């Protein structure tokens, strides 16, 4: 849900990873996807998608993990140094998305100070952090499409994103539309 990391591939622009993730719920509705991608902030993007839950792809409960993994990987590839620094700043600590409303993406604290929930978002971020800290971190600059059927955004199939083509020495990776 963090703003400040806009995303762009060759044919899609999103203000946040949350907007991109929410748009992936609706592969058969490019107009709705466009509205979600134009949302001014992540909360608005999520609110728009909630208005149209009846149009959500039938396999979303399974496919959503592949799409979130892809959105986060794209966020890191596009903002390799700045988002990578945010991940590194956690210094190997457990990353927990805290929420009392979602036990899949997050976890909530108990009265004993423990957390209950799957914390899927925190787990994905910790995996990215580990890979970004490795000697092969530059492999993260190439983001393959999510492993899920019907990978359509704005009527086009999601393709491999290669941030290496957009890197300038000493500069943040910036993806621009041609």
N, C-alpha and C positions, 0 to 999 in steps of 0.2 A: 504493500500500500504506500510505500515511500515515493513521494514526488521528487522531482529534481533530476530524474534520469530518463529523459525522453528517449524513445526508441524509433529507429528507422531502418527498414530494409530497402531493397530495391523498389518495392511497390506498396509498402505499408508504413505509415507513421503513427505513433501512439505517444501520448504525453507521459504515460506510465506503463509499467509492466502489468499492473492490475487491469488496465483498460485492454491491453492486448490479450491477456488471459481471458477476460470476460467475453471479448469478441469471438474467441475460439469456440465458445459454447454454441454458436449459431452459424455453422458453415453454409447452410442453405439460405441465409438471409443477409446478403451483402449490404443492404441498406441499413439494417439494424446494426451490423458490425461497424459500419461507417459512423453512425451516431455514437456508438460506444467509444470508438477510437477518438472522436472529437470531444469527448467529455472533458471539462476543465480540470478535473482532479480524480483521484482513484475512487473516492466515495461516490461521486456522481456516476462514474462508469459502472460501478457495482449496482447502484440504484436503478440505472436504466435496464441492466440485464435482469434485475428482479421483476421488472414490469412485464417481461416477456418469457417467464420461466416455461410456459407451455410450449414454446418454440425450441427449447433446449434440445440438443442432439440426444438421441435415445441412449447412447453409450457413454454419456458424460461422467457418470460415477466412476468409470474405469479410465476413460481417456483424459480426464482432468489432470491426472498426475503427470502424464507425458507432456501435456501442454504447459503446465506450470514449470516443469523442468526446462522445457524449451524457452519459455519466457525469461526465466532467471538466467539461463545460459546466454541468451541474446543480450540481456541487460549487462552482463559482465563483459561480453565481447565488445559491445558498443562503448562501454565506460570502463575499459580494462584497468586503468590506473585508479580512477576515483572510486568506483564501486569495489574494486579489488582492495583498496585501502580501507574501506569501511569493513569489509569482511575480515581483513587482517587485524583490524583494531580490536576484534573480539578475542584475540590472543589464545585461541584454542579452547575458549570457554564454550559451554553448551549454549546454543542459540535457541531460545524459546519464543514462539509467537504466543503471547498471553491473551487469552480471550475466554470468557465464560459462555460464549455463544457458539463456538465451533470446536468440537473435540477431534476433528480430523486434521485441519491445517494448523491448529494451535493446541495449547494445553492450558489448564487453569490450576491455580494453586489451591491446595487443600489447607485445612487448619494446621496441619503439621509442617507446612512449608514445602511439601513435595508437589510435583506437578502431575496432573492426570490428563491424558489425552494423547493422541497419536503424534502431534507436533510435526506433521509432514513438511510444513514450510521450513521450520527450523532445521530439520534433518537434511532437506535439499540444500539449504544455505551452507550448512557445515560441510557437506560433500564438495560444494563449489569452492569453499574456502580452502579445503585440503588440497584440491587439484590446483588452485591458484598459487599455493605455496610450494608446489612441487617443481622439480627441475624441468618438467615438460609442460609448464603452464601455457606456453604459446599455442598448444593444441586447442586451448579454450577459445582462441580467436576464430575458429571454424565451427559453426553451429549448424548441425544437420537438422532436418525437419523432425518434428516429434514422431515417435513411433506409435502412430494411431491412424486409423482410416479417416478419409475425408478431411484432409488438412487444407481446407480452403479459407483464404482470407480475401475479402473483396472480390470474390469470384475467381481467384487464381490460386493454384497449388503453392503451398509453402515450399520454398527451395532452400538449398544450403546457403547460409550467410557466411561470407569470408571477410572478417574485419581486417585481415592482413593487407588487403587491397586498399584500405582506407587509412592505414597508419602513416603518420608523418613522424620522422625521428624526433623524440622528445615531446610529442604532443598526444593528447587524448585521442582515442579512436573515435572518429566522427563519421557516421554513415549518412550519406546524402542521396536523395533521389537523383537519377540521371537527368 
